[in-house]
Amino acid sequence: MALFEKREEVFCKRDREGWKAAKAALQAAGVRGIKAWHCEVEPPVGGCGCKLDIRNFGPNGRIDRELYLLAVPVAELEKARAVLGNL
């Protein structure tokens, strides 16, 4: 596998459990070069710079604002789409 190989996103959702299941399915199918990451997509709220968000203090605790992503090399793209199509 090349060091600077082009990758395509195959999963991009706000679903942590689905992301874990998709990653496990790709690994079980033998897809190589999976890149998995997540990032926060909402800017923090709060005018005073304290970055406290009232939505974090509800009965269920902190809300999940993360976007979960999976990318695979272009050579493995069709195989990954076939695996994720069965989920």
All heavy atoms as an XYZ file, in Angstrom:
673
protein
N       0.849     -1.174      0.000
C       0.000      0.000      0.000
C       0.896      1.239      0.000
O       1.852      1.328      0.744
C      -0.895     -0.015      1.236
C      -1.864      1.118      1.230
S      -3.166      1.077      2.454
C      -3.607     -0.597      2.570
N       0.589      2.173     -0.841
C       1.385      3.385     -0.987
C       1.173      4.314      0.207
O       0.124      4.311      0.847
C       1.007      4.103     -2.268
N       2.174      5.099      0.492
C       2.100      6.017      1.625
C       1.098      7.139      1.380
O       0.321      7.485      2.263
C       3.492      6.600      1.889
C       3.628      7.513      3.095
C       3.259      6.771      4.372
C       5.030      8.061      3.203
N       1.097      7.693      0.182
C       0.195      8.799     -0.146
C      -0.864      8.341     -1.132
O      -0.957      8.825     -2.252
C       0.985      9.977     -0.723
C       1.990     10.512      0.240
C       3.334     10.253      0.093
C       1.586     11.274      1.323
C       4.257     10.751      0.980
C       2.499     11.773      2.217
C       3.837     11.511      2.051
N      -1.676      7.407     -0.711
C      -2.719      6.869     -1.577
C      -4.016      7.651     -1.372
O      -4.363      8.006     -0.260
C      -2.952      5.395     -1.248
C      -3.855      4.710     -2.217
C      -3.896      3.206     -1.988
O      -3.316      2.743     -1.004
O      -4.514      2.526     -2.809
N      -4.726      7.903     -2.461
C      -5.995      8.623     -2.382
C      -7.024      7.773     -1.660
O      -7.122      6.581     -1.873
C      -6.485      8.960     -3.786
C      -7.787      9.736     -3.798
C      -8.095     10.239     -5.169
C      -9.461     10.834     -5.288
N      -9.817     11.820     -4.332
N      -7.805      8.408     -0.787
C      -8.848      7.724     -0.024
C     -10.205      8.341     -0.320
O     -10.304      9.509     -0.633
C      -8.573      7.822      1.477
C      -7.308      7.148      1.900
C      -7.054      7.373      3.384
N      -5.781      6.855      3.784
C      -5.572      5.622      4.219
N      -6.587      4.795      4.335
N      -4.370      5.221      4.552
N     -11.229      7.544     -0.188
C     -12.612      7.993     -0.367
C     -13.382      7.705      0.917
O     -13.213      6.643      1.521
C     -13.276      7.253     -1.524
C     -12.753      7.620     -2.878
C     -13.230      8.974     -3.342
O     -14.326      9.396     -2.956
O     -12.469      9.603     -4.108
N     -14.252      8.640      1.304
C     -15.091      8.429      2.480
C     -16.201      7.448      2.140
O     -16.849      7.565      1.110
C     -15.713      9.744      2.937
C     -14.742     10.676      3.596
C     -15.405     11.942      4.109
O     -16.645     12.045      4.070
O     -14.672     12.834      4.536
N     -16.414      6.490      3.035
C     -17.494      5.528      2.844
C     -18.527      5.610      3.969
O     -19.596      5.020      3.867
C     -16.958      4.079      2.740
C     -16.181      3.895      1.463
C     -16.126      3.703      3.945
N     -18.211      6.341      5.028
C     -19.133      6.487      6.155
C     -18.949      7.880      6.726
O     -17.837      8.296      7.030
C     -18.812      5.426      7.225
C     -19.781      5.399      8.369
C     -20.882      4.572      8.327
C     -19.591      6.196      9.484
C     -21.772      4.534      9.387
C     -20.480      6.160     10.537
C     -21.568      5.330     10.490
N     -20.055      8.615      6.885
C     -20.003      9.968      7.429
C     -21.351     10.254      8.087
O     -22.289     10.681      7.416
C     -19.702     10.972      6.326
S     -19.619     12.670      6.890
N     -21.456      9.972      9.378
C     -22.722     10.135     10.096
C     -22.461     10.563     11.529
O     -21.366     10.446     12.035
C     -23.498      8.819     10.132
C     -24.009      8.338      8.814
C     -24.818      7.087      9.005
C     -25.261      6.530      7.668
N     -25.974      5.273      7.825
N     -23.525     10.983     12.181
C     -23.491     11.272     13.615
C     -24.030     10.068     14.380
O     -24.998     10.165     15.112
C     -24.338     12.497     13.930
C     -23.722     13.783     13.521
C     -24.548     14.913     14.050
N     -23.841     16.157     13.870
C     -24.163     17.273     14.476
N     -25.182     17.308     15.287
N     -23.478     18.360     14.270
N     -23.419      8.942     14.206
C     -23.879      7.691     14.797
C     -22.666      6.902     15.278
O     -22.017      6.223     14.488
C     -24.674      6.898     13.744
C     -25.167      5.566     14.251
O     -25.214      5.367     15.483
O     -25.523      4.725     13.415
N     -22.367      6.992     16.574
C     -21.175      6.340     17.123
C     -21.265      4.820     17.038
O     -20.304      4.157     16.662
C     -20.957      6.785     18.557
C     -19.707      6.216     19.171
C     -19.539      6.670     20.616
N     -18.335      6.137     21.178
C     -17.198      6.795     21.274
N     -17.127      8.031     20.855
N     -16.136      6.238     21.796
N     -22.405      4.261     17.391
C     -22.549      2.806     17.381
C     -22.499      2.257     15.951
O     -21.893      1.211     15.703
C     -23.848      2.395     18.074
C     -23.899      2.791     19.544
C     -22.707      2.285     20.346
O     -22.300      1.124     20.157
O     -22.173      3.070     21.154
N     -23.120      2.958     15.018
C     -23.057      2.551     13.612
C     -21.643      2.633     13.061
O     -21.226      1.795     12.263
N     -20.893      3.644     13.511
C     -19.498      3.814     13.097
C     -18.646      2.643     13.586
O     -17.847      2.093     12.823
C     -18.995      5.138     13.668
C     -17.575      5.478     13.450
C     -16.957      5.726     12.265
C     -16.569      5.656     14.456
N     -15.640      6.063     12.477
C     -15.382      6.020     13.812
C     -16.572      5.557     15.836
C     -14.212      6.276     14.502
C     -15.403      5.814     16.525
C     -14.237      6.167     15.855
N     -18.847      2.257     14.840
C     -18.095      1.123     15.382
C     -18.446     -0.167     14.647
O     -17.567     -0.978     14.340
C     -18.392      0.960     16.872
C     -17.753      2.005     17.738
C     -18.079      1.751     19.198
C     -17.432      2.756     20.104
N     -17.755      2.507     21.522
N     -19.744     -0.364     14.355
C     -20.170     -1.560     13.642
C     -19.615     -1.585     12.220
O     -19.172     -2.633     11.740
C     -21.695     -1.634     13.620
N     -19.626     -0.445     11.549
C     -19.104     -0.370     10.177
C     -17.604     -0.630     10.155
O     -17.103     -1.347      9.282
C     -19.419      0.999      9.579
N     -16.889     -0.074     11.109
C     -15.441     -0.281     11.175
C     -15.120     -1.755     11.426
O     -14.242     -2.334     10.787
C     -14.855      0.590     12.277
C     -13.362      0.519     12.386
C     -12.854      1.450     13.471
C     -11.389      1.254     13.718
N     -10.908      2.014     14.863
N     -15.865     -2.387     12.347
C     -15.649     -3.805     12.637
C     -15.975     -4.667     11.421
O     -15.261     -5.635     11.131
C     -16.484     -4.223     13.838
N     -17.036     -4.331     10.699
C     -17.414     -5.096      9.504
C     -16.354     -4.978      8.415
O     -16.026     -5.967      7.746
C     -18.766     -4.620      8.983
N     -15.801     -3.788      8.233
C     -14.749     -3.600      7.230
C     -13.499     -4.382      7.600
O     -12.859     -4.998      6.740
C     -14.423     -2.115      7.073
C     -15.469     -1.259      6.384
C     -15.066      0.212      6.433
C     -15.698     -1.694      4.955
N     -13.148     -4.371      8.874
C     -11.973     -5.120      9.311
C     -12.184     -6.620      9.154
O     -11.280     -7.335      8.745
C     -11.639     -4.774     10.761
C     -11.070     -3.389     10.932
C     -10.869     -2.997     12.384
O     -11.455     -3.595     13.282
N     -10.055     -1.983     12.607
N     -13.389     -7.098      9.477
C     -13.689     -8.523      9.349
C     -13.672     -8.967      7.885
O     -13.326    -10.113      7.586
C     -15.046     -8.827      9.973
N     -14.037     -8.070      6.972
C     -14.047     -8.398      5.542
C     -12.654     -8.322      4.926
O     -12.472     -8.669      3.767
C     -14.994     -7.466      4.799
N     -11.683     -7.843      5.669
C     -10.312     -7.786      5.164
C      -9.986     -6.540      4.360
O      -9.031     -6.536      3.595
N     -10.774     -5.486      4.523
C     -10.483     -4.228      3.830
C      -9.247     -3.611      4.489
O      -9.205     -3.439      5.702
C     -11.695     -3.266      3.903
C     -11.358     -1.940      3.258
C     -12.898     -3.888      3.243
N      -8.254     -3.295      3.679
C      -6.994     -2.770      4.208
C      -6.954     -1.251      4.109
O      -7.585     -0.659      3.247
C      -5.820     -3.348      3.427
C      -5.714     -4.834      3.558
C      -4.673     -5.424      2.643
N      -3.637     -4.484      2.276
C      -2.327     -4.688      2.455
N      -1.922     -5.816      2.951
N      -1.456     -3.788      2.087
N      -6.210     -0.620      4.994
C      -5.981      0.821      4.929
C      -7.156      1.662      5.392
O      -7.344      2.779      4.910
N      -7.939      1.173      6.340
C      -9.087      1.926      6.846
C      -8.584      3.077      7.700
O      -7.730      2.897      8.562
C     -10.003      1.028      7.697
C     -10.488     -0.162      6.895
C     -11.174      1.820      8.251
C     -11.122     -1.242      7.753
N      -9.112      4.245      7.456
C      -8.797      5.405      8.286
C     -10.094      5.832      8.967
O     -11.082      6.129      8.297
C      -8.242      6.549      7.453
C      -7.845      7.743      8.290
C      -7.222      8.833      7.453
C      -6.894     10.013      8.346
N      -6.439     11.147      7.581
N     -10.101      5.808     10.300
C     -11.292      6.152     11.066
C     -10.976      7.342     11.966
O      -9.931      7.374     12.610
C     -11.729      4.962     11.909
N     -11.879      8.322     11.987
C     -11.700      9.472     12.862
C     -13.041     10.098     13.160
O     -14.050      9.753     12.560
C     -10.726     10.479     12.264
C     -11.238     11.284     11.119
C     -11.728     12.544     11.166
C     -11.312     10.908      9.733
N     -12.088     12.983      9.913
C     -11.852     11.983      9.013
C     -10.982      9.750      9.041
C     -12.056     11.936      7.646
C     -11.194      9.708      7.674
C     -11.711     10.797      7.001
N     -13.040     10.985     14.123
C     -14.252     11.732     14.457
C     -13.848     13.150     14.824
O     -12.724     13.406     15.249
C     -15.045     11.066     15.590
C     -14.281     10.863     16.845
N     -14.280     11.766     17.870
C     -13.472      9.858     17.240
C     -13.523     11.327     18.848
N     -13.017     10.160     18.486
N     -14.762     14.079     14.637
C     -14.492     15.469     14.952
C     -15.776     16.158     15.391
O     -16.869     15.728     15.037
C     -13.879     16.194     13.761
S     -14.898     16.147     12.288
N     -15.624     17.193     16.171
C     -16.779     17.948     16.636
C     -17.162     18.958     15.564
O     -16.327     19.716     15.088
C     -16.454     18.649     17.950
C     -17.663     19.171     18.665
C     -17.363     19.575     20.083
O     -16.762     18.788     20.824
O     -17.739     20.694     20.444
N     -18.433     18.975     15.190
C     -18.853     19.819     14.082
C     -19.609     21.065     14.520
O     -19.755     21.989     13.734
C     -19.709     19.031     13.069
C     -18.868     17.999     12.360
C     -20.899     18.375     13.724
N     -20.084     21.102     15.753
C     -20.795     22.289     16.231
C     -19.827     23.190     16.979
O     -19.049     22.717     17.805
C     -21.919     21.896     17.188
C     -23.123     21.325     16.522
C     -24.267     21.123     17.509
O     -24.329     21.843     18.516
O     -25.076     20.244     17.257
N     -19.882     24.469     16.733
C     -19.024     25.370     17.508
C     -19.531     25.455     18.948
O     -20.732     25.303     19.195
C     -19.176     26.715     16.796
C     -20.473     26.620     16.089
C     -20.671     25.175     15.744
N     -18.652     25.680     19.894
C     -19.100     25.793     21.283
C     -19.985     27.022     21.481
O     -19.839     28.025     20.788
C     -17.809     25.920     22.078
C     -16.770     26.261     21.097
C     -17.226     25.815     19.759
N     -20.912     26.903     22.404
C     -21.858     27.975     22.689
C     -21.412     28.674     23.960
O     -20.837     28.081     24.842
C     -23.282     27.401     22.875
C     -24.299     28.514     23.000
C     -23.632     26.475     21.735
N     -21.696     29.930     24.070
C     -21.362     30.681     25.281
C     -20.727     31.995     24.900
O     -19.707     32.014     24.232
N     -21.323     33.067     25.326
C     -20.821     34.376     24.944
C     -19.650     34.862     25.766
O     -18.920     35.749     25.363
N     -19.428     34.281     26.946
C     -18.392     34.809     27.821
C     -17.056     34.104     27.653
O     -16.105     34.397     28.359
C     -18.843     34.714     29.270
S     -19.093     33.026     29.809
N     -16.975     33.135     26.755
C     -15.722     32.429     26.540
C     -15.581     31.188     27.402
O     -14.576     30.502     27.339
N     -16.571     30.886     28.222
C     -16.463     29.727     29.106
C     -16.800     28.425     28.385
O     -16.484     27.351     28.871
C     -17.355     29.894     30.319
S     -19.090     30.000     29.911
N     -17.446     28.486     27.242
C     -17.786     27.344     26.405
C     -18.658     26.324     27.130
O     -18.550     25.132     26.900
C     -16.526     26.683     25.864
C     -15.734     27.615     24.972
C     -14.512     26.956     24.432
C     -13.756     27.965     23.594
N     -12.466     27.490     23.173
N     -19.501     26.772     28.052
C     -20.472     25.891     28.684
C     -21.732     25.873     27.832
O     -22.195     26.899     27.374
C     -20.812     26.383     30.092
C     -19.687     26.299     31.108
C     -20.146     26.920     32.420
C     -19.253     24.871     31.330
N     -22.269     24.710     27.622
C     -23.472     24.551     26.822
C     -24.560     23.974     27.714
O     -24.373     22.912     28.323
C     -23.196     23.624     25.646
C     -24.319     23.606     24.636
O     -25.407     24.140     24.941
O     -24.112     23.050     23.547
N     -25.690     24.640     27.782
C     -26.769     24.225     28.661
C     -27.284     22.833     28.299
O     -27.788     22.103     29.150
C     -27.911     25.275     28.648
C     -28.901     25.046     29.775
C     -28.613     25.283     27.321
C     -28.365     25.283     31.129
N     -27.125     22.416     27.033
C     -27.592     21.094     26.610
C     -26.800     19.954     27.238
O     -27.241     18.813     27.261
C     -27.540     20.986     25.091
C     -28.453     21.990     24.399
C     -28.292     21.947     22.909
N     -26.975     22.435     22.526
C     -26.501     22.417     21.290
N     -27.234     21.921     20.315
N     -25.312     22.885     21.012
N     -25.611     20.241     27.766
C     -24.791     19.205     28.388
C     -25.248     18.855     29.793
O     -24.796     17.873     30.354
C     -23.328     19.650     28.458
C     -22.680     19.665     27.106
O     -23.136     19.015     26.180
N     -21.616     20.408     26.978
N     -26.108     19.656     30.384
C     -26.476     19.463     31.777
C     -27.882     18.900     31.929
O     -28.520     19.090     32.949
C     -26.339     20.790     32.535
C     -24.940     21.334     32.467
C     -24.650     22.426     31.660
C     -23.918     20.737     33.149
C     -23.359     22.917     31.568
C     -22.620     21.221     33.069
C     -22.348     22.312     32.274
N     -28.373     18.183     30.941
C     -29.683     17.564     30.993
C     -29.632     16.241     31.753
O     -28.584     15.835     32.281
N     -30.743     15.538     31.813
C     -30.795     14.289     32.570
C     -29.942     13.165     31.967
O     -29.540     12.256     32.676
C     -32.282     13.915     32.535
C     -32.830     14.621     31.349
C     -32.031     15.880     31.215
N     -29.627     13.232     30.682
C     -28.828     12.188     30.038
C     -27.350     12.544     29.933
O     -26.588     11.829     29.299
C     -29.379     11.895     28.645
C     -30.771     11.358     28.681
O     -31.137     10.674     29.638
N     -31.569     11.669     27.692
N     -26.939     13.648     30.492
C     -25.537     14.042     30.441
C     -25.167     14.756     29.150
O     -26.019     15.266     28.437
N     -23.893     14.762     28.848
C     -23.363     15.472     27.681
C     -23.912     14.884     26.384
O     -23.951     13.668     26.214
C     -21.843     15.375     27.691
C     -21.175     16.106     26.571
C     -19.665     16.075     26.749
N     -18.987     16.517     25.564
C     -18.806     17.783     25.224
N     -19.260     18.724     26.004
N     -18.177     18.100     24.112
N     -24.320     15.757     25.455
C     -24.819     15.282     24.173
C     -23.646     15.049     23.212
O     -22.565     15.636     23.360
C     -25.842     16.257     23.554
C     -25.202     17.594     23.234
C     -27.030     16.434     24.456
C     -26.099     18.516     22.433
N     -23.861     14.197     22.251
C     -22.814     13.836     21.296
C     -22.907     14.736     20.071
O     -23.879     14.688     19.329
C     -22.979     12.377     20.892
C     -21.841     11.872     20.037
O     -20.780     12.521     20.012
O     -22.002     10.828     19.401
N     -21.897     15.570     19.871
C     -21.846     16.481     18.725
C     -20.831     16.031     17.688
O     -20.495     16.761     16.785
C     -21.456     17.878     19.201
C     -22.450     18.528     20.063
C     -21.940     19.918     20.455
N     -22.808     20.489     21.425
C     -22.740     20.244     22.736
N     -21.834     19.444     23.199
N     -23.589     20.794     23.560
N     -20.315     14.836     17.838
C     -19.256     14.350     16.969
C     -19.804     13.843     15.633
O     -20.902     13.305     15.562
C     -18.509     13.205     17.654
C     -17.856     13.581     18.958
C     -16.585     14.360     18.786
O     -15.792     14.026     17.887
O     -16.374     15.298     19.554
N     -19.011     14.012     14.593
C     -19.285     13.452     13.281
C     -18.269     12.327     13.089
O     -17.063     12.546     13.245
C     -19.117     14.511     12.193
C     -19.401     14.080     10.772
C     -20.878     13.751     10.614
C     -19.009     15.170      9.801
N     -18.739     11.133     12.786
C     -17.875      9.957     12.688
C     -17.660      9.611     11.219
O     -18.610      9.545     10.448
C     -18.519      8.792     13.442
C     -18.667      9.093     14.906
C     -19.840      9.633     15.417
C     -17.622      8.879     15.783
C     -19.972      9.937     16.756
C     -17.738      9.177     17.130
C     -18.923      9.704     17.605
O     -19.036     10.013     18.931
N     -16.389      9.378     10.850
C     -16.027      9.179      9.448
C     -15.149      7.942      9.275
O     -14.338      7.624     10.150
C     -15.265     10.390      8.930
C     -16.014     11.711      9.025
C     -15.292     12.661      9.922
C     -16.185     12.302      7.675
N     -15.309      7.284      8.133
C     -14.447      6.182      7.711
C     -14.030      6.435      6.268
O     -14.861      6.813      5.441
C     -15.178      4.845      7.771
C     -15.491      4.262      9.140
C     -16.395      3.053      8.983
C     -14.235      3.889      9.868
N     -12.763      6.224      5.977
C     -12.254      6.367      4.615
C     -11.400      5.149      4.282
O     -10.733      4.590      5.156
C     -11.428      7.641      4.477
N     -11.459      4.738      3.031
C     -10.674      3.595      2.565
C      -9.940      3.994      1.286
O     -10.351      4.923      0.593
C     -11.572      2.359      2.300
C     -12.235      1.880      3.572
C     -12.604      2.639      1.250
N      -8.858      3.288      0.955
C      -8.163      3.563     -0.305
C      -9.080      3.281     -1.503
O      -9.988      2.455     -1.426
C      -6.988      2.583     -0.286
C      -6.799      2.225      1.142
C      -8.140      2.306      1.769
N      -8.837      3.965     -2.599
C      -9.659      3.827     -3.807
C      -9.655      2.380     -4.304
O     -10.677      1.887     -4.790
C      -9.170      4.800     -4.899
C      -9.895      4.567     -6.200
C      -9.355      6.228     -4.438
N      -8.555      1.672     -4.135
C      -8.470      0.285     -4.582
C      -9.425     -0.623     -3.802
O      -9.873     -1.649     -4.302
C      -7.041     -0.230     -4.437
N      -9.761     -0.257     -2.576
C     -10.640     -1.067     -1.727
C     -12.069     -0.521     -1.700
O     -12.911     -1.017     -0.946
C     -10.092     -1.078     -0.293
C      -8.708     -1.649     -0.153
C      -8.717     -3.169     -0.142
O      -9.738     -3.763      0.236
O      -7.693     -3.753     -0.510
N     -12.368      0.483     -2.499
C     -13.649      1.192     -2.425
C     -14.850      0.296     -2.725
O     -15.826      0.284     -1.969
C     -13.628      2.393     -3.376
C     -14.823      3.321     -3.335
C     -15.000      3.914     -1.950
C     -14.663      4.422     -4.354
N     -14.807     -0.468     -3.800
C     -15.937     -1.325     -4.170
C     -16.191     -2.400     -3.119
O     -17.334     -2.694     -2.781
C     -15.703     -1.948     -5.542
C     -15.718     -0.935     -6.668
C     -17.001     -0.127     -6.714
O     -18.087     -0.704     -6.527
O     -16.908      1.093     -6.937
N     -15.128     -2.963     -2.588
C     -15.252     -3.984     -1.553
C     -15.889     -3.379     -0.293
O     -16.779     -3.983      0.307
C     -13.865     -4.559     -1.234
C     -13.863     -5.712     -0.289
C     -12.442     -6.243     -0.134
C     -12.364     -7.406      0.795
N     -10.977     -7.876      0.966
N     -15.465     -2.189      0.070
C     -16.009     -1.522      1.263
C     -17.466     -1.170      1.075
O     -18.279     -1.338      1.994
C     -15.192     -0.267      1.571
N     -17.834     -0.683     -0.095
C     -19.242     -0.341     -0.356
C     -20.129     -1.581     -0.312
O     -21.252     -1.532      0.158
C     -19.369      0.354     -1.694
C     -18.913      1.779     -1.654
C     -19.164      2.487     -2.953
N     -18.764      3.876     -2.854
C     -18.506      4.655     -3.891
N     -18.640      4.171     -5.120
N     -18.137      5.901     -3.724
N     -19.623     -2.692     -0.805
C     -20.396     -3.940     -0.766
C     -20.599     -4.395      0.681
O     -21.690     -4.837      1.044
C     -19.680     -5.023     -1.569
N     -19.572     -4.275      1.496
C     -19.684     -4.668      2.906
C     -20.650     -3.762      3.648
O     -21.510     -4.225      4.389
C     -18.286     -4.646      3.587
C     -18.410     -4.791      5.088
C     -17.404     -5.721      3.006
N     -20.531     -2.447      3.441
C     -21.392     -1.505      4.153
C     -22.818     -1.515      3.609
O     -23.742     -1.120      4.309
C     -20.804     -0.104      4.086
C     -19.483      0.086      4.834
C     -18.986      1.493      4.670
C     -19.628     -0.263      6.292
N     -23.011     -1.956      2.402
C     -24.353     -2.054      1.839
C     -25.178     -3.146      2.509
O     -26.403     -3.125      2.480
N     -24.516     -4.107      3.121
C     -25.203     -5.211      3.794
C     -25.524     -4.897      5.252
O     -26.151     -5.713      5.904
C     -24.359     -6.476      3.722
C     -24.171     -6.951      2.290
O     -25.023     -6.692      1.451
N     -23.064     -7.588      2.017
N     -25.100     -3.772      5.769
C     -25.373     -3.444      7.184
C     -26.759     -2.909      7.370
O     -27.360     -2.287      6.599
C     -24.367     -2.416      7.699
C     -22.962     -2.930      7.935
C     -22.087     -1.819      8.467
C     -22.932     -4.104      8.888
